[in-house]
Amino acid sequence: MDREHVKGAADKAKGAIKEGAGKLTGDKDLEAEGKMDKAKGSAHNAAGDVKDAARDTADALKK
């Protein structure tokens, strides 16, 4: 697990908490902010996946 995956997991968790708190309190702004954080976490995970694939390809070419 690289830095991008860790950032992604943290953002997704933070987003889920904010979204849940927003729903619970009726705060649409907080709920939307939570959804944005979750999306940002997904983007970090995707970036981590791309880095992993590039690293795997580079390693395969070295063999």
C-alpha positions as CSV (number, residue, x, y, z in Angstrom):
1,M,0.0,0.0,0.0
2,D,1.6,3.3,-1.1
3,R,1.0,6.8,0.0
4,E,-1.8,7.4,-2.5
5,H,-3.8,4.4,-1.2
6,V,-3.4,5.6,2.4
7,K,-4.6,9.1,1.5
8,G,-7.5,7.6,-0.4
9,A,-8.6,5.5,2.5
10,A,-8.3,8.4,4.9
11,D,-10.3,10.7,2.7
12,K,-13.0,8.1,2.2
13,A,-13.3,7.5,5.9
14,K,-13.4,11.3,6.6
15,G,-16.0,11.7,3.9
16,A,-18.2,8.9,5.2
17,I,-18.2,10.5,8.7
18,K,-19.0,14.0,7.4
19,E,-21.7,12.6,5.1
20,G,-23.3,10.7,7.9
21,A,-23.1,13.6,10.3
22,G,-24.6,15.8,7.6
23,K,-27.5,13.4,7.1
24,L,-28.0,13.0,10.8
25,T,-28.2,16.8,11.5
26,G,-29.8,17.8,8.2
27,D,-26.8,19.8,7.2
28,K,-26.8,19.5,3.4
29,D,-23.4,21.4,3.1
30,L,-21.7,19.0,5.4
31,E,-23.2,16.1,3.6
32,A,-22.0,17.4,0.3
33,E,-18.6,18.0,1.7
34,G,-18.5,14.4,2.8
35,K,-19.4,13.2,-0.6
36,M,-16.6,15.4,-2.1
37,D,-14.1,13.9,0.3
38,K,-15.2,10.4,-0.6
39,A,-14.8,11.2,-4.3
40,K,-11.3,12.7,-3.6
41,G,-10.4,9.4,-1.8
42,S,-11.5,7.4,-4.8
43,A,-9.3,9.6,-7.0
44,H,-6.3,9.0,-4.7
45,N,-7.0,5.2,-4.9
46,A,-7.1,5.4,-8.7
47,A,-3.8,7.3,-8.8
48,G,-2.3,4.7,-6.5
49,D,-3.5,1.9,-8.8
50,V,-1.9,3.6,-11.8
51,K,1.4,4.0,-9.9
52,D,1.2,0.3,-8.9
53,A,0.6,-0.7,-12.5
54,A,3.5,1.4,-13.8
55,R,5.8,0.0,-11.1
56,D,4.7,-3.6,-12.0
57,T,5.3,-3.0,-15.7
58,A,8.7,-1.5,-15.1
59,D,9.6,-4.4,-12.9
60,A,8.5,-6.9,-15.6
61,L,10.6,-5.1,-18.2
62,K,13.7,-5.4,-16.0
63,K,13.4,-9.2,-16.0
